[in-house]
Amino acid sequence: MQRLLKVASVLAVAFVVGLAFSVADTYAKEPKIPDDFKMTDVGDAGAVTFSHAKHKASKAGEEVKCTSCHPKVFKMKMGQTKEKMGAITMKAMETGQFCGSCHDGKMAVGVAEKNNCAKCHVK
């Protein structure tokens, strides 16, 4: 009976340890990539569809993590960026804010380069 209790105790501990590692592994992974979303509050330039999937890999081929942009450059919840940081405007981006923090012409195609408007804006 004691031997059976010891075996059951060892199995229970192994199960709990395995479960703990499984949960830790789940939370260590990046969350699911959100769907593309369209920004229509952009004036006359035309709507912009933002794709998290396209931005996942950088120009240099290095993986871009959620924390590369969130929450410093953009807030996590839709609508909070404008509410807490102001409108995402071309003027703001040209000074290195929002998209302009990476799209500066060095790290990624620059927002100030007028011949690149159609890369983001669709009329």
N, C-alpha and C positions, 0 to 999 in steps of 0.2 A: 504494500500500500504506500509506504514512504517513497519507494522508488518511482512509482507511478505519479506521485505528487511532485517529485523532483523533475521528472520528465515533462509533466504538464507545466510546471513553473518555467522551465527553460524554453519550452515552446511559446509560452505566453510572452516572455521577455523578447524572444526573437521576433515574434509577430509585432509587438509594439515598436521595436527598433526599426524593423522593416517599414512599418507604416510611417514612422517619423521621417525616414529618409525619402519615402515616396512623396509625402506632403512637402518637404523642403525642396525637392527637385521640381515639383509643380510650381512653387512660388518663385523659384530661381529663374524660370524661363520668361522670355519676353511675352507680353500679352498678345492676343490675336491682333493682327493688323486690321485697323478699321477700314471700312469701305470708303471709296472715293466720295468726296462731297463737293457740291457746287456752291461757289460764292457769287451771288448775283448783285450784291450791294457794292458795285465797283464803278459806278458812273457810266460814262459813254464808251469805255474801253472794251466792254464785252465781258461776259462771265468767265470765271476762272474755276476749273475743276482741279481740286487738289487730290493727289494720289499718294497715300502713305507708302504703298507698295513700290512706286517708282522712286521714292526718296529713301527707301530702305538701304540701298547700296550707294555709296558715295562715288564721286568721279575717280577716286584713287582705288576703288574696289574694296574699300574697308566697309564693314557693316556699320550702319548708322543705328544707334540705339534710340529708344523713345526719349531718354534723358538728354539726348543731344539737343533737342528742341523744347522739351517739356520739363518743368513748368517755366523755365527762365525766359525763353523766347516766345512761347505760346502757352497759354493755360491749357489744362487737360480737357476741361469741359467746354463743349461748343457754346460760343457766345460770351464766355468769361474773358477772353482776350480783349475784345472791344470794350467790355464793361470795366475791366480793371486797368487796361493799358492804353486805351484809346483806339481809334479807328485804324485799320490797316490801310494806309494810303501809300501811293508811289513816293510822295515826299518823305514819309517816314522810312520807307524801305531804302531810299537813296542815301539816307543818313545812317544806314546800318541797323535799322530796327526791323523786326519781324523777318520776312523772307530775305531782306537785305543783309542780315547777319551772316548768311552763307553765300547768297547770290550777289557777290560783290565784284564779280569779274575776275577774281583770282581763284577762290575755292570752287565756285560754280558760276555759270553764265550770269552776268550782271544785270540787275533790274534797271539800271540806268541806260543800258544799250538799247536804243529805240528800235533797231532793226530786229530785236528779239521779242517784241511784244506778243506775237502770235504763238510763241512757245507756251504762254500761260493764258492769254486772253483769246476768246473765241467770240466773234460778233455774230 
